[in-house]
Amino acid sequence: DLHALGSLICFVLVCKRSGLVACMMSVLTRACAISLDLDDTLIRSEALKRKILLQIADEWEGGLQVMSGVNTDARVSGVKCTRHTIFREFALKLHSLTGLSAAALAKLQAGPPPEALGQELAKRYSDLVEAALADAEEVPGSQQLLEHLAEHQIPVYINSATPQDALISLVERRGWMPLVAHVLGSPATGGDKMHNLAKIASLERLKPAEIIHVGDGDNDADAATRFGCHFLRVRDQNPVQGSGHATMLYNRCLQT
């Protein structure tokens, strides 16, 4: 219940059309902070990431079969996974796969051992994703949302499972750094979005109830629940490009 925020008054306008969701919050006090997921919340990136993931897997005989058995989406599974855990598991299972052709076996044997192969593939995936996401289409209205919140001096944090260095690079390339207070990705030492929410609370000296986390996945909802802050789920499924209705509503939201 958003009314439980007390001094925080938050109006949420949601429009659903052809699976597209545009969500706008007009926050009328400064006693809060906004935590925003990145993938499919600010930019349309999950499909691009999935395409690159499968592209790499398909370079190996049996690779798509192996990848289908790997946990690749923490948004749905609720179990934390990173590009490093994904490709480590992929490489280990690939090396234990039976029934491979002589050529496929020779390729595996000529390459690095599983652990090193996993690291090599994760690095390649990171490079391909970083290049692709720099120009990825934004979820309609996300740029205006960031500008609106910055204009009203609402602290905004990008809170993502993307590795920290890669996330900073991406946000810098999109020109969003001046619009956000901080960028919090997945640290190499571990932790998840809940730990990032705790860091936001510490930096802003806020209680959990004064923070809103916005995201599209079950892992976002789980992080908010475990931390004790409010959660707004946004969906951007089957987007229709150039949706005049969504753009019109979003522009109206910015004027509220």
C-alpha positions in Angstrom: 0.0 0.0 0.0 1.7 3.2 -1.2 -0.2 5.2 1.5 2.0 3.4 4.1 4.9 5.6 2.9 3.6 8.3 5.3 5.2 11.6 4.3 6.0 10.2 0.8 3.2 10.8 -1.6 3.5 8.9 -4.8 1.1 8.9 -7.8 1.5 6.0 -10.2 -0.1 6.2 -13.6 0.0 3.0 -15.6 -1.0 2.4 -19.2 -1.3 -1.0 -20.8 -1.6 -1.3 -24.5 -0.4 -4.3 -26.6 1.6 -5.5 -23.7 3.4 -2.2 -23.2 3.5 -0.7 -19.8 4.5 2.9 -19.2 4.9 3.7 -15.5 5.4 7.2 -14.1 5.9 8.3 -10.6 5.5 11.9 -9.5 7.1 12.1 -6.0 6.1 15.2 -4.1 8.6 15.1 -1.3 12.3 14.8 -1.0 12.3 12.3 1.8 12.8 9.3 -0.5 15.0 7.7 -3.0 14.2 5.7 -6.1 16.0 2.5 -7.0 15.7 1.5 -10.7 16.5 -1.8 -12.3 18.1 -1.5 -15.7 17.2 -4.4 -17.9 13.7 -4.1 -19.4 13.1 -1.3 -16.9 15.2 1.5 -18.4 16.4 -0.2 -21.6 15.1 -3.1 -23.7 18.0 -5.4 -23.1 17.0 -8.9 -22.0 16.2 -10.1 -25.5 19.5 -8.8 -26.8 21.4 -10.5 -23.9 19.5 -13.7 -24.6 20.4 -13.6 -28.3 24.1 -13.1 -27.6 24.0 -15.9 -24.9 22.5 -18.4 -27.4 24.8 -17.2 -30.2 27.8 -18.1 -28.1 26.3 -21.4 -27.0 25.5 -22.4 -30.6 29.1 -22.2 -31.6 29.6 -25.5 -29.8 28.1 -28.8 -30.8 25.3 -29.5 -28.2 25.8 -26.0 -26.9 22.1 -25.0 -27.1 21.1 -28.2 -25.3 23.6 -27.6 -22.6 22.5 -23.9 -22.2 18.9 -24.9 -21.8 19.8 -26.7 -18.6 21.7 -23.7 -17.1 20.1 -21.2 -14.8 20.3 -18.0 -16.9 17.5 -15.8 -15.6 17.5 -14.8 -11.9 14.4 -12.6 -12.6 12.4 -15.8 -12.9 14.3 -18.4 -11.0 14.9 -16.2 -8.0 18.4 -17.9 -7.7 21.2 -15.4 -8.2 23.2 -16.0 -11.4 25.8 -14.0 -13.2 27.5 -14.2 -16.6 30.4 -15.9 -14.8 28.2 -18.6 -13.1 26.3 -19.1 -16.3 29.4 -19.8 -18.5 31.2 -21.7 -15.8 28.3 -24.1 -15.5 28.0 -24.2 -19.3 31.6 -25.0 -19.8 31.6 -27.8 -17.1 28.5 -29.4 -18.6 29.8 -29.0 -22.2 33.0 -30.9 -21.2 30.9 -33.7 -19.7 28.5 -34.0 -22.6 28.4 -37.4 -24.3 27.8 -38.4 -27.9 29.8 -35.6 -29.4 31.3 -35.9 -32.8 35.1 -36.4 -33.2 35.4 -32.8 -34.4 33.6 -31.5 -31.4 35.7 -33.5 -29.0 38.8 -32.3 -30.7 37.7 -28.7 -30.4 37.1 -29.1 -26.7 40.4 -30.9 -26.1 42.3 -28.2 -28.0 40.8 -25.5 -25.9 41.3 -24.4 -22.3 40.0 -26.5 -19.4 36.4 -25.9 -18.2 37.1 -23.2 -15.6 39.3 -21.2 -18.0 36.8 -21.7 -20.9 34.0 -20.4 -18.7 36.0 -17.3 -17.9 36.9 -16.8 -21.6 33.3 -17.1 -22.8 32.0 -14.8 -20.0 34.6 -12.1 -21.1 33.5 -12.5 -24.7 29.8 -12.3 -23.7 30.6 -9.1 -21.7 32.3 -7.4 -24.6 29.5 -8.3 -27.0 26.7 -7.2 -24.6 28.4 -3.9 -23.7 28.6 -3.0 -27.4 25.0 -4.0 -28.1 23.5 -2.3 -25.1 25.1 1.1 -25.6 22.7 1.6 -28.5 19.8 -0.5 -27.2 16.4 1.0 -27.4 15.2 2.6 -24.2 11.9 1.6 -22.6 9.7 4.5 -23.7 9.8 7.3 -21.2 12.8 6.2 -19.2 15.0 9.1 -20.3 12.2 11.6 -19.4 11.7 9.8 -16.1 15.4 10.2 -15.1 15.4 13.8 -16.2 12.2 14.5 -14.3 13.5 13.0 -11.0 16.8 14.7 -11.4 15.1 18.0 -11.9 13.1 17.6 -8.7 16.2 16.5 -6.9 14.9 13.0 -6.1 17.9 10.7 -5.4 17.9 8.0 -8.1 20.1 4.9 -8.0 20.4 2.4 -10.8 20.4 -1.0 -9.1 21.2 -3.9 -11.4 22.6 -7.4 -11.4 25.0 -6.4 -14.2 28.6 -6.4 -13.0 29.6 -3.1 -11.5 32.3 -2.1 -14.0 30.2 -3.1 -17.0 27.2 -1.2 -15.6 29.1 2.0 -15.0 30.5 1.8 -18.5 27.0 1.4 -20.0 25.5 4.2 -18.0 28.3 6.5 -19.0 27.9 5.6 -22.6 24.2 6.4 -22.5 25.0 9.8 -20.8 22.9 9.1 -17.7 25.6 9.6 -15.1 24.6 13.3 -14.4 21.0 12.1 -13.8 21.7 9.6 -11.1 23.1 9.7 -7.6 25.0 6.4 -8.0 25.2 3.2 -10.0 25.1 0.0 -8.1 25.8 -3.2 -9.9 26.7 -6.7 -8.9 30.0 -6.6 -7.0 32.7 -9.2 -7.7 32.7 -10.0 -3.9 29.1 -11.1 -4.0 25.8 -9.5 -2.9 22.7 -8.7 -4.8 20.0 -6.0 -5.2 19.0 -6.3 -1.6 22.5 -5.4 -0.5 22.4 -2.4 -2.9 19.1 -1.3 -1.4 20.8 -1.4 2.0 23.6 0.7 0.7 21.1 3.3 -0.7 19.5 3.5 2.7 22.9 4.1 4.3 24.0 6.7 1.9 20.7 8.6 2.0 20.1 8.0 5.7 16.6 6.6 5.0 14.4 3.9 6.4 13.4 1.0 4.0 9.8 2.4 3.9 11.2 5.6 2.4 12.7 3.8 -0.6 11.0 2.5 -3.7 12.5 -0.1 -5.9 11.2 -0.3 -9.5 11.9 -3.4 -11.7 10.4 -6.1 -13.9 11.6 -9.3 -12.4 10.8 -11.7 -9.5 14.3 -11.1 -8.2 13.5 -7.4 -8.0 10.4 -8.1 -6.0 12.3 -10.6 -3.8 15.1 -8.0 -3.1 12.5 -5.4 -2.1 10.6 -7.8 0.1 13.7 -9.0 1.9 14.9 -5.4 2.5 11.5 -4.1 3.5 11.0 -1.3 1.0 8.2 -0.7 -1.5 8.2 -2.3 -4.9 6.7 -1.2 -8.2 6.7 -3.8 -11.0 6.9 -2.6 -14.6 6.4 -4.7 -17.6 7.5 -4.0 -21.2 6.3 -7.1 -23.0 5.7 -7.4 -26.7 6.5 -3.7 -27.2 5.0 -1.8 -30.1 7.4 0.8 -31.4 6.1 4.3 -31.8 3.1 3.8 -29.5 1.5 7.2 -29.7 -0.9 6.4 -26.9 1.9 5.4 -24.4 4.0 8.5 -25.4 1.0 10.8 -24.9 0.2 9.4 -21.5 3.8 9.5 -20.4 4.1 13.1 -21.4 0.9 13.9 -19.5 2.4 12.1 -16.4 5.5 14.4 -16.6 3.3 17.4 -16.3 1.5 16.2 -13.1 
